[in-house]
Amino acid sequence: MIIAPSQIKKVWIITFEYAGLKKVGGLGEAVKNVSIALGNLGYEVTVIMPSHGINAGQVLEGVTCSGVRVGENRWHYPYNIGFSFLNVNDKVRVVLVRGNDSRTSTILEDPYVYGRVEEKACLLCKALICLAEHLGFPDIIHSNDWHSALAAITLKIYAEHKGLALPYLHQVHLPGSPRFSWHYVSPEWCGVPVGQHRVWRVCCHRLENTYDLWRSVDGNLEAFAVLEADAVATVSRSMINELLGRYGDWIREKTCFIYNSTDWDLREVIDYASRSYGEVDRARLRWVVVRDLLSRYRGLGQLTEGDALVLSTGRLTPQKGFEYLLRGFRRVEEGLRLIILGVPVGDLGYEDYIRQLTLDLSGRAVLITERIDKQTYKLLHYVANAFVVPSIYEPFGIVALESMAVGTPVVASDVGGLSEIINDLRFHEDGCGIKVQPGNELELGEAIQNLSYLTLISETGKGIEYLTYENLKQLARKDPTVGHVVRENCVKHVEQNFRLHNTAEQIVKCYELSRKMAYYRAIT
């Protein structure tokens, strides 16, 4: 007989990133926010992740996890896994999976989050089984992107073979995954259990063999997770449609979405500005903050004081579209200035290209790739006239939320989650930005110029001649403070839709969907 949990209390979240410990992109912030939101509702949350070399927390005593993996070359590869934990608060703790010997440590403690990612993902499978045997099963397991999916699938099948229909939610933040051989996932290497287990097939759950299921998706790990999960969550409605197009409409009934949220607080940023600079007025503060930034952090390019400040942040990858921003910026009014806070991820050719485009805008643009302290980072968003997200592809776009949370409107590509979270001020009274066609540098440049000067007009009364959108020009003539209204719209939009309690409401619905589907799995 198989049973399923009647309610969800104990949650295991599997991830490769957690803000404050290790973070590359938006995943780390999203997972942290989800864990805290669930903790606030009274759930007992355990976040499990590779240590990535983090030396923190207390050793989790009494958990032994060692064995031997057999390679395709038939050589034996021993592993010895250890665990440490730290408490985020009384309801949320993070368990770090680390190595107890040099071979295992080389993998799990690689400081580059996605270094040795395939092997980190594999050893997580072993780690979760050991943790479940020591701590008992959770009431639900929640994986995030393909790196953590295999571990969750391993535990889900293992639990079913033990008589428990463990609810499993897989969340897709950034779609796509590599393909692997059967040996990689097999008991010889990663340890996914073989044999039959129940898989949803629309009409019902059917008993199917792990090997056959793996072959049916041609070794695609994300597809395997979508097949195995009781429910599949995304970070936007548009991504649900993307997954339906990729895997078929049959998954629709087990999909849900969980918008990301932000804890950025306008009042905190204003307080910091007042304490540090004795000023909170954006116009008077702006270039003081910029000069301070450039004196403390090394930037590529030169930046003279101008009319208005444009800010953009993100990983230096083609997906983020910085080349369109820089090329589009050539066409904007000479008084605009641009700061890009870029995160290198190893795409050297692209990074060189972005550097050259930045140098071509001498005096008007600067690229900073050093990590900026958090208070300065937030303050730059606060003093900017406009924030730009020029992505070609963007599942959600949490950087847009962060900017709006401190009152800075956004120019963004009309794509993915950005399409859902930004109301275009040209068409909505409560607008908080302008959306443009992705990859269109002409449209992007015009939008940047209009939004930047719209907010500048509300500060200084100058720049109305640079507005090229006729409806915005008429609004500014009628009410020169309209830029302030747009800033207020930004803050209200985030407060009403993208705070922790909003995320909590959505994730609880996804968890209940997972629990219900696991119940059907149990009674099949």
RODO-2510 file (C-alpha; in nm, 4 decimals, decimal comma):
residues 524
     n   res          X          Y          Z
     1     m     0,0000     0,0000     0,0000
     2     i     0,1158     0,3538    -0,0778
     3     i     0,0190     0,6568     0,1278
     4     a     0,0467     1,0293     0,0585
     5     p     0,0779     1,3213     0,3031
     6     s    -0,2582     1,4653     0,4066
     7     q    -0,1018     1,8084     0,4545
     8     i     0,2247     1,9874     0,3920
     9     k     0,4351     2,0923     0,6908
    10     k     0,7952     1,9880     0,6222
    11     v     0,9406     2,1263     0,2989
    12     w     1,2707     2,0363     0,1345
    13     i     1,3901     2,2842    -0,1278
    14     i     1,6785     2,1686    -0,3492
    15     t     1,8842     2,4399    -0,5165
    16     f     2,2292     2,5421    -0,6374
    17     e     2,1949     2,9049    -0,5230
    18     y     2,0791     3,0850    -0,2103
    19     a     2,1186     3,4616    -0,1736
    20     g     2,3543     3,5518     0,1080
    21     l     2,5479     3,2273     0,0643
    22     k     2,6085     3,1696    -0,3074
    23     k     2,4326     3,3480    -0,5889
    24     v     2,4928     3,3892    -0,9613
    25     g     2,1618     3,5250    -1,0879
    26     g     1,7991     3,5634    -0,9875
    27     l     1,7633     3,2003    -0,8753
    28     g     1,9395     3,2678    -0,5455
    29     e     1,7076     3,5553    -0,4576
    30     a     1,3998     3,3617    -0,5662
    31     v     1,4804     3,0562    -0,3543
    32     k     1,5636     3,2648    -0,0492
    33     n     1,2403     3,4612    -0,0804
    34     v     1,0369     3,1426    -0,1203
    35     s     1,1970     2,9833     0,1853
    36     i     1,1360     3,2888     0,4032
    37     a     0,7793     3,3289     0,2755
    38     l     0,7045     2,9670     0,3655
    39     g     0,8716     3,0058     0,7038
    40     n     0,6540     3,3096     0,7740
    41     l     0,3498     3,0877     0,7158
    42     g     0,4739     2,8319     0,9673
    43     y     0,6218     2,5706     0,7341
    44     e     0,9396     2,3924     0,8433
    45     v     1,1767     2,4607     0,5544
    46     t     1,5059     2,2875     0,4821
    47     v     1,7062     2,4214     0,1877
    48     i     1,9627     2,1707     0,0575
    49     m     2,2474     2,2755    -0,1725
    50     p     2,6112     2,1961    -0,2570
    51     s     2,8484     2,3855    -0,0298
    52     h     3,0380     2,5448    -0,3234
    53     g     3,3236     2,5905    -0,0763
    54     i     3,1147     2,7826     0,1783
    55     n     3,2731     2,7325     0,5179
    56     a     2,9808     2,8057     0,7481
    57     g     2,7406     2,6427     0,9880
    58     q     2,7584     2,3499     1,2253
    59     v     2,8366     1,9924     1,1327
    60     l     2,5256     1,7751     1,1017
    61     e     2,6255     1,4969     1,3347
    62     g     2,5393     1,1337     1,2841
    63     v     2,4773     1,1412     0,9094
    64     t     2,7059     0,9109     0,7151
    65     c     2,6967     0,9073     0,3384
    66     s     2,9640     0,7127     0,1579
    67     g     2,9876     0,4534    -0,1139
    68     v     3,1306     0,3732    -0,4531
    69     r     3,0139     0,4770    -0,7982
    70     v     3,0986     0,2679    -1,1027
    71     g     3,2025     0,4566    -1,4148
    72     e     3,1333     0,3608    -1,7738
    73     n     3,4970     0,2521    -1,7831
    74     r     3,4085     0,0105    -1,4978
    75     w     3,6486     0,1875    -1,2630
    76     h     3,5303     0,2463    -0,9084
    77     y     3,4974     0,6007    -0,7722
    78     p     3,4441     0,6279    -0,3959
    79     y     3,2608     0,9224    -0,2426
    80     n     3,2288     1,0435     0,1149
    81     i     2,9715     1,3155     0,1744
    82     g     2,9328     1,5333     0,4826
    83     f     2,6777     1,7921     0,5857
    84     s     2,6688     2,1186     0,7761
    85     f     2,3730     2,3395     0,8517
    86     l     2,2939     2,6959     0,9472
    87     n     1,9675     2,8490     1,0608
    88     v     1,8257     3,1407     0,8636
    89     n     1,5551     3,1777     1,1287
    90     d     1,3583     2,9460     1,3565
    91     k     1,1666     2,7990     1,0603
    92     v     1,4266     2,7954     0,7810
    93     r     1,7601     2,6184     0,7765
    94     v     2,0126     2,5581     0,5005
    95     v     2,1955     2,2254     0,4742
    96     l     2,5263     2,2441     0,2874
    97     v     2,6416     1,9244     0,1172
    98     r     3,0205     1,8958     0,1280
    99     g     3,2990     1,6441     0,0862
   100     n     3,4608     1,4445     0,3651
   101     d     3,7521     1,3401     0,1441
   102     s     3,9600     1,5153    -0,1186
   103     r     3,7897     1,3542    -0,4193
   104     t     3,4392     1,4451    -0,3036
   105     s     3,5472     1,7901    -0,1833
   106     t     3,6956     1,8701    -0,5234
   107     i     3,3461     1,8354    -0,6660
   108     l     3,1076     1,9660    -0,4013
   109     e     3,3306     2,2482    -0,2795
   110     d     3,4231     2,3918    -0,6173
   111     p     3,3630     2,7646    -0,5465
   112     y     3,2229     2,8286    -0,8937
   113     v     2,8539     2,7513    -0,8461
   114     y     2,8150     2,5783    -1,1806
   115     g     3,1640     2,4332    -1,1919
   116     r     3,1494     2,0514    -1,2093
   117     v     2,7733     2,0959    -1,2215
   118     e     2,6978     1,7466    -1,3545
   119     e     2,8914     1,5847    -1,0704
   120     k     2,7481     1,8160    -0,8063
   121     a     2,3993     1,7265    -0,9297
   122     c     2,4891     1,3587    -0,9175
   123     l     2,6259     1,3605    -0,5628
   124     l     2,3168     1,5499    -0,4474
   125     c     2,1206     1,2358    -0,5394
   126     k     2,3301     1,0341    -0,2954
   127     a     2,3074     1,3078    -0,0321
   128     l     1,9278     1,3302    -0,0345
   129     i     1,8828     0,9588     0,0224
   130     c     2,1218     0,9740     0,3189
   131     l     1,9430     1,2763     0,4641
   132     a     1,6023     1,1111     0,4268
   133     e     1,7279     0,7984     0,6002
   134     h     1,8615     1,0087     0,8876
   135     l     1,5979     1,2846     0,9166
   136     g     1,2939     1,1102     0,7727
   137     f     1,1036     1,2102     0,4605
   138     p     0,9685     1,5626     0,4133
   139     d     0,6064     1,6270     0,3143
   140     i     0,7110     1,7723    -0,0205
   141     i     1,0284     1,8129    -0,2224
   142     h     1,0798     2,1202    -0,4413
   143     s     1,3586     2,1312    -0,7018
   144     n     1,4728     2,4382    -0,8939
   145     d     1,5958     2,3995    -1,2530
   146     w     1,7613     2,0913    -1,3932
   147     h     2,0683     2,0944    -1,1654
   148     s     1,8624     1,9943    -0,8625
   149     a     1,5926     1,7946    -1,0417
   150     l     1,7692     1,4590    -1,0542
   151     a     1,8183     1,4536    -0,6766
   152     a     1,4490     1,5261    -0,6215
   153     i     1,3454     1,2581    -0,8716
   154     t     1,5748     1,0087    -0,6994
   155     l     1,4134     1,0771    -0,3624
   156     k     1,0622     1,0729    -0,5078
   157     i     1,1074     0,7267    -0,6642
   158     y     1,2949     0,5975    -0,3583
   159     a     1,0097     0,7141    -0,1332
   160     e     0,7490     0,5465    -0,3530
   161     h     0,9389     0,2192    -0,3355
   162     k     0,9221     0,2633     0,0441
   163     g     0,5447     0,3109     0,0310
   164     l     0,5225     0,6930     0,0291
   165     a     0,3849     0,9051    -0,2543
   166     l     0,6136     1,1985    -0,1759
   167     p     0,4761     1,5120    -0,3465
   168     y     0,7262     1,6567    -0,5906
   169     l     0,7193     2,0091    -0,7348
   170     h     0,9734     2,0985    -1,0018
   171     q     1,0138     2,4691    -1,0694
   172     v     1,1606     2,5993    -1,3944
   173     h     1,3339     2,9353    -1,3591
   174     l     1,5506     2,9143    -1,6717
   175     p     1,4316     2,6513    -1,9223
   176     g     1,6617     2,3980    -2,0820
   177     s     1,9054     2,1295    -1,9764
   178     p     2,1765     1,9019    -2,1141
   179     r     2,1190     1,5456    -2,2275
   180     f     2,2861     1,2574    -2,0495
   181     s     2,3393     0,8878    -2,1036
   182     w     2,1442     0,6287    -1,9094
   183     h     2,4604     0,5361    -1,7220
   184     y     2,4799     0,8883    -1,5776
   185     v     2,1430     0,8624    -1,4004
   186     s     2,1579     0,4885    -1,3320
   187     p     2,2165     0,3263    -0,9903
   188     e     2,5799     0,2751    -1,0908
   189     w     2,6490     0,6488    -1,1032
   190     c     2,3918     0,9025    -0,9761
   191     g     2,1644     0,6456    -0,8202
   192     v     1,8160     0,6984    -0,9631
   193     p     1,6230     0,3844    -0,8628
   194     v     1,5292     0,1425    -1,1385
   195     g     1,2078    -0,0541    -1,1553
   196     q     0,8488     0,0526    -1,1940
   197     h     0,6855     0,3533    -1,0342
   198     r     0,3760     0,5619    -1,0999
   199     v     0,3763     0,8387    -1,3612
   200     w     0,0817     1,0613    -1,4538
   201     r    -0,0549     1,0025    -1,8041
   202     v    -0,3586     1,2389    -1,8037
   203     c    -0,6132     0,9598    -1,7777
   204     c    -0,4498     0,8231    -1,4680
   205     h    -0,1175     0,7233    -1,3161
   206     r     0,0512     0,4247    -1,4754
   207     l     0,3333     0,2004    -1,3628
   208     e     0,6344     0,2591    -1,5849
   209     n     1,0011     0,1629    -1,5769
   210     t     1,2654     0,4275    -1,5012
   211     y     1,4867     0,3182    -1,7905
   212     d     1,2002     0,3340    -2,0405
   213     l     1,0994     0,6787    -1,9162
   214     w     1,4561     0,8053    -1,9542
   215     r     1,4763     0,6698    -2,3064
   216     s     1,1396     0,8275    -2,3919
   217     v     1,2803     1,1774    -2,3304
   218     d     1,6091     1,0981    -2,5057
   219     g     1,8104     1,1716    -2,1932
   220     n     1,6866     1,5303    -2,1540
   221     l     1,6954     1,5992    -1,7812
   222     e     1,4419     1,8827    -1,7798
   223     a     1,1977     1,6726    -1,9820
   224     f     1,2515     1,3881    -1,7354
   225     a     1,1717     1,6239    -1,4462
   226     v     0,8552     1,7494    -1,6176
   227     l     0,7489     1,3878    -1,6675
   228     e     0,8274     1,2775    -1,3113
   229     a     0,7040     1,5811    -1,1175
   230     d     0,3603     1,5823    -0,9595
   231     a     0,3404     1,9510    -1,0507
   232     v     0,5547     2,1854    -1,2588
   233     a     0,5895     2,5505    -1,1604
   234     t     0,7308     2,8372    -1,3627
   235     v     0,8092     3,1985    -1,2766
   236     s     0,5579     3,3462    -1,5214
   237     r     0,2458     3,2635    -1,7204
   238     s     0,4367     3,3050    -2,0451
   239     m     0,6801     3,0327    -1,9435
   240     i     0,3934     2,7909    -1,8878
   241     n     0,2998     2,8429    -2,2511
   242     e     0,6627     2,7889    -2,3485
   243     l     0,6708     2,4557    -2,1646
   244     l     0,3393     2,3518    -2,3195
   245     g     0,4873     2,4192    -2,6612
   246     r     0,7991     2,2219    -2,5751
   247     y     0,6504     1,9193    -2,3970
   248     g     0,2871     1,9133    -2,5011
   249     d    -0,0486     2,0328    -2,3754
   250     w    -0,0843     1,7178    -2,1634
   251     i     0,1089     1,8836    -1,8777
   252     r    -0,1301     2,1820    -1,8523
   253     e    -0,3325     2,0409    -1,5605
   254     k    -0,0233     2,0001    -1,3450
   255     t     0,1297     2,3437    -1,4104
   256     c     0,1259     2,6578    -1,1984
   257     f     0,3314     2,9758    -1,1710
   258     i     0,5103     3,1465    -0,8831
   259     y     0,6095     3,5069    -0,9419
   260     n     0,9345     3,6144    -0,7844
   261     s     0,9206     3,8863    -0,5210
   262     t     1,1591     4,1423    -0,3790
   263     d     1,2349     4,2662    -0,0298
   264     w     1,3869     4,5938    -0,1516
   265     d     1,2416     4,8773     0,0555
   266     l     1,2300     5,2400    -0,0593
   267     r     1,2332     5,3674     0,2997
   268     e     1,5539     5,1790     0,3782
   269     v     1,7283     5,3285     0,0754
   270     i     1,6127     5,6793     0,1642
   271     d     1,7342     5,6315     0,5227
   272     y     2,0735     5,5165     0,3948
   273     a     2,0999     5,8171     0,1618
   274     s     2,0155     6,0532     0,4468
   275     r     2,2670     5,8956     0,6857
   276     s     2,5494     5,8650     0,4340
   277     y     2,5085     6,1767     0,2212
   278     g     2,2790     6,4057     0,4198
   279     e     2,0514     6,4246     0,1160
   280     v     1,7521     6,2329    -0,0227
   281     d     1,6600     6,4429    -0,3265
   282     r     1,7453     6,2349    -0,6316
   283     a     1,8580     6,5234    -0,8515
   284     r     2,0977     6,6663    -0,5917
   285     l     2,2193     6,3213    -0,4886
   286     r     2,2647     6,1622    -0,8309
   287     w     2,6069     6,2766    -0,9451
   288     v     2,7481     6,2757    -0,5926
   289     v     2,6681     5,9047    -0,5730
   290     v     2,8116     5,8429    -0,9205
   291     r     3,1386     6,0211    -0,8362
   292     d     3,1617     5,8217    -0,5143
   293     l     3,0993     5,4983    -0,7053
   294     l     3,3687     5,5675    -0,9635
   295     s     3,6204     5,6607    -0,6943
   296     r     3,5723     5,3277    -0,5150
   297     y     3,5198     5,0832    -0,8016
   298     r     3,7207     5,0409    -1,1185
   299     g     3,5165     5,0961    -1,4303
   300     l     3,5851     5,0626    -1,8016
   301     g     3,5195     5,3814    -1,9932
   302     q     3,4696     5,7392    -1,8788
   303     l     3,1644     5,9142    -1,7443
   304     t     3,1181     6,2884    -1,7231
   305     e     2,8264     6,4518    -1,5464
   306     g     2,5201     6,4783    -1,7680
   307     d     2,1483     6,5474    -1,7621
   308     a     2,0029     6,2102    -1,6643
   309     l     2,1370     5,8729    -1,5504
   310     v     2,0466     5,5370    -1,7040
   311     l     2,1310     5,2140    -1,5199
   312     s     2,1394     4,8496    -1,6299
   313     t     2,2595     4,5362    -1,4505
   314     g     2,2970     4,1659    -1,5202
   315     r     2,5107     3,8783    -1,6381
   316     l     2,7298     3,9513    -1,9390
   317     t     2,5688     3,7022    -2,1750
   318     p     2,3981     3,7492    -2,5132
   319     q     2,0639     3,6633    -2,3497
   320     k     2,0784     3,9929    -2,1589
   321     g     2,1079     4,2029    -2,4751
   322     f     2,3613     4,4612    -2,3572
   323     e     2,4876     4,5097    -2,7124
   324     y     2,1454     4,6455    -2,8128
   325     l     2,1502     4,8819    -2,5171
   326     l     2,4952     5,0169    -2,6040
   327     r     2,4255     5,0472    -2,9754
   328     g     2,0892     5,2068    -2,9051
   329     f     2,2543     5,4505    -2,6663
   330     r     2,4546     5,5960    -2,9551
   331     r     2,1297     5,7435    -3,0846
   332     v     1,9981     5,9049    -2,7666
   333     e     2,0402     6,2674    -2,6656
   334     e     2,4013     6,3517    -2,5737
   335     g     2,3044     6,4521    -2,2195
   336     l     2,2197     6,0974    -2,1097
   337     r     2,4731     5,8887    -1,9183
   338     l     2,4847     5,5097    -1,8812
   339     i     2,6214     5,2810    -1,6100
   340     i     2,6245     4,9049    -1,6644
   341     l     2,6924     4,6840    -1,3632
   342     g     2,7866     4,3592    -1,5355
   343     v     2,8515     4,0146    -1,3936
   344     p     3,1131     3,8183    -1,5945
   345     v     3,0262     3,4501    -1,6370
   346     g     3,3088     3,3408    -1,8643
   347     d     3,1765     3,4347    -2,2091
   348     l     3,5020     3,6090    -2,2991
   349     g     3,4170     3,6908    -2,6590
   350     y     3,0910     3,8578    -2,5627
   351     e     3,2533     4,0422    -2,2740
   352     d     3,5210     4,1822    -2,5076
   353     y     3,2499     4,2983    -2,7468
   354     i     3,0618     4,4769    -2,4679
   355     r     3,3843     4,6415    -2,3507
   356     q     3,4516     4,7773    -2,6984
   357     l     3,0976     4,9118    -2,7352
   358     t     3,1355     5,0824    -2,3972
   359     l     3,4654     5,2446    -2,4979
   360     d     3,2999     5,3731    -2,8153
   361     l     3,0734     5,5823    -2,5886
   362     s     3,3630     5,7588    -2,4165
   363     g     3,2412     6,0112    -2,1604
   364     r     2,8873     5,8776    -2,1780
   365     a     2,9080     5,5179    -2,0536
   366     v     3,0968     5,3070    -1,8037
   367     l     3,1038     4,9316    -1,7407
   368     i     3,1766     4,8047    -1,3887
   369     t     3,2286     4,4328    -1,3307
   370     e     3,3411     4,4459    -0,9679
   371     r     3,0869     4,3411    -0,7052
   372     i     2,9270     4,6568    -0,5652
   373     d     2,8354     4,6766    -0,1983
   374     k     2,4629     4,6248    -0,1514
   375     q     2,3791     4,9688    -0,0125
   376     t     2,5514     5,1506    -0,2985
   377     y     2,3932     4,9092    -0,5455
   378     k     2,0443     4,9956    -0,4218
   379     l     2,1208     5,3660    -0,4014
   380     l     2,2262     5,3714    -0,7678
   381     h     1,8866     5,2312    -0,8594
   382     y     1,7204     5,4999    -0,6483
   383     v     1,9021     5,7931    -0,8106
   384     a     1,8765     5,6643    -1,1690
   385     n     1,6272     5,8291    -1,4026
   386     a     1,5582     5,5023    -1,5816
   387     f     1,6543     5,1377    -1,5493
   388     v     1,6932     4,9219    -1,8613
   389     v     1,6401     4,5475    -1,9096
   390     p     1,7281     4,4881    -2,2785
   391     s     1,7051     4,1078    -2,2624
   392     i     1,6413     3,8968    -2,5692
   393     y     1,4988     3,6284    -2,3442
   394     e     1,3903     3,6703    -1,9820
   395     p     1,1808     3,4151    -1,7907
   396     f     1,0968     3,6702    -1,5207
   397     g     1,3283     3,9677    -1,4667
   398     i     1,3652     4,0288    -1,0940
   399     v     1,6026     4,3207    -1,1587
   400     a     1,3051     4,5127    -1,2964
   401     l     1,1158     4,4541    -0,9710
   402     e     1,4093     4,5745    -0,7644
   403     s     1,4302     4,8965    -0,9623
   404     m     1,0580     4,9632    -0,9389
   405     a     1,0617     4,8883    -0,5654
   406     v     1,2788     5,1967    -0,5102
   407     g     1,0761     5,4080    -0,7520
   408     t     1,2769     5,3937    -1,0727
   409     p     1,0767     5,3146    -1,3892
   410     v     1,1945     5,0555    -1,6381
   411     v     1,2536     5,0270    -2,0106
   412     a     1,2312     4,6557    -2,0865
   413     s     1,2037     4,4127    -2,3727
   414     d     0,8467     4,2984    -2,4258
   415     v     0,9347     3,9353    -2,3675
   416     g     0,8743     3,6587    -2,1133
   417     g     0,7995     3,7613    -1,7585
   418     l     0,8893     4,1241    -1,8325
   419     s     0,5751     4,1475    -2,0453
   420     e     0,3672     4,0521    -1,7414
   421     i     0,5267     4,2570    -1,4656
   422     i     0,5562     4,5963    -1,6384
   423     n     0,2603     4,8157    -1,7317
   424     d     0,3515     5,0392    -2,0253
   425     l     0,2881     5,4001    -1,9227
   426     r     0,1972     5,4930    -2,2803
   427     f    -0,1172     5,2825    -2,2505
   428     h    -0,1883     5,2565    -1,8757
   429     e    -0,2580     5,5347    -1,6274
   430     d    -0,0758     5,3331    -1,3619
   431     g     0,2178     5,2620    -1,5944
   432     c     0,5640     5,2063    -1,4530
   433     g     0,7804     5,1748    -1,7633
   434     i     0,8001     5,1301    -2,1380
   435     k     0,8126     4,7971    -2,3231
   436     v     0,9955     4,7600    -2,6536
   437     q     1,0513     4,4918    -2,9127
   438     p     1,3507     4,2762    -2,8091
   439     g     1,6614     4,3382    -3,0170
   440     n     1,5315     4,6629    -3,1678
   441     e     1,8015     4,9141    -3,0764
   442     l     1,6211     5,2070    -3,2410
   443     e     1,3044     5,1508    -3,0408
   444     l     1,5094     5,0853    -2,7284
   445     g     1,7065     5,4076    -2,7609
   446     e     1,3932     5,6160    -2,8125
   447     a     1,2243     5,4600    -2,5093
   448     i     1,5313     5,5257    -2,2923
   449     q     1,5417     5,8898    -2,3974
   450     n     1,1719     5,9464    -2,3324
   451     l     1,1611     5,7769    -1,9933
   452     s     1,4843     5,9381    -1,8714
   453     y     1,3758     6,2889    -1,9600
   454     l     1,0231     6,2333    -1,8308
   455     t     1,1614     6,1739    -1,4812
   456     l     1,4167     6,4543    -1,5223
   457     i     1,1424     6,7033    -1,6122
   458     s     0,9682     6,6263    -1,2844
   459     e     1,2935     6,7090    -1,1016
   460     t     1,4195     7,0157    -1,2876
   461     g     1,1462     7,1200    -1,5310
   462     k     1,3981     7,0844    -1,8149
   463     g     1,4125     6,8500    -2,1139
   464     i     1,0593     6,8459    -2,2533
   465     e     1,2004     6,9102    -2,6021
   466     y     1,3633     6,5662    -2,5925
   467     l     1,0343     6,3794    -2,5535
   468     t     0,9489     6,2198    -2,8885
   469     y     0,6393     6,0290    -2,7769
   470     e     0,3625     6,2799    -2,8398
   471     n     0,1331     6,1490    -2,5654
   472     l     0,4095     6,1732    -2,3051
   473     k     0,5000     6,5222    -2,4226
   474     q     0,1381     6,6326    -2,3806
   475     l     0,1244     6,4776    -2,0341
   476     a     0,4452     6,6528    -1,9296
   477     r     0,3201     6,9889    -2,0576
   478     k    -0,0060     6,9458    -1,8710
   479     d     0,1632     6,8226    -1,5534
   480     p     0,5435     6,8560    -1,5288
   481     t     0,5389     6,6326    -1,2179
   482     v     0,4142     6,3296    -1,4123
   483     g     0,7568     6,1690    -1,3703
   484     h     0,7001     6,1651    -0,9943
   485     v     0,3654     5,9956    -1,0526
   486     v     0,5342     5,7265    -1,2602
   487     r     0,7849     5,6677    -0,9801
   488     e     0,4985     5,6340    -0,7312
   489     n     0,3260     5,3893    -0,9667
   490     c     0,6391     5,1732    -0,9629
   491     v     0,6452     5,1466    -0,5850
   492     k     0,2706     5,0775    -0,5612
   493     h     0,2886     4,8102    -0,8314
   494     v     0,5559     4,6177    -0,6430
   495     e     0,3839     4,6594    -0,3056
   496     q     0,0553     4,5265    -0,4397
   497     n     0,1832     4,2366    -0,6485
   498     f     0,5417     4,1316    -0,5796
   499     r     0,6005     4,1026    -0,2076
   500     l     0,6688     3,7889    -0,0044
   501     h     0,3038     3,7358     0,0848
   502     n     0,2144     3,7327    -0,2866
   503     t     0,4789     3,4684    -0,3523
   504     a     0,3590     3,2693    -0,0519
   505     e     0,0003     3,2602    -0,1786
   506     q     0,1109     3,1292    -0,5162
   507     i     0,3519     2,8687    -0,3848
   508     v     0,0972     2,7301    -0,1395
   509     k    -0,1361     2,6730    -0,4355
   510     c     0,1429     2,4927    -0,6214
   511     y     0,2205     2,2779    -0,3178
   512     e    -0,1440     2,1839    -0,2807
   513     l    -0,1561     2,0892    -0,6496
   514     s     0,1514     1,8695    -0,5962
   515     r    -0,0026     1,7095    -0,2874
   516     k    -0,3291     1,6401    -0,4700
   517     m    -0,1493     1,4807    -0,7650
   518     a     0,0618     1,2707    -0,5262
   519     y    -0,2590     1,1546    -0,3577
   520     y    -0,3953     1,0424    -0,6950
   521     r    -0,0636     0,8670    -0,7503
   522     a    -0,1038     0,6854    -0,4198
   523     i    -0,4553     0,5569    -0,4860
   524     t    -0,3950     0,4498    -0,8458
***
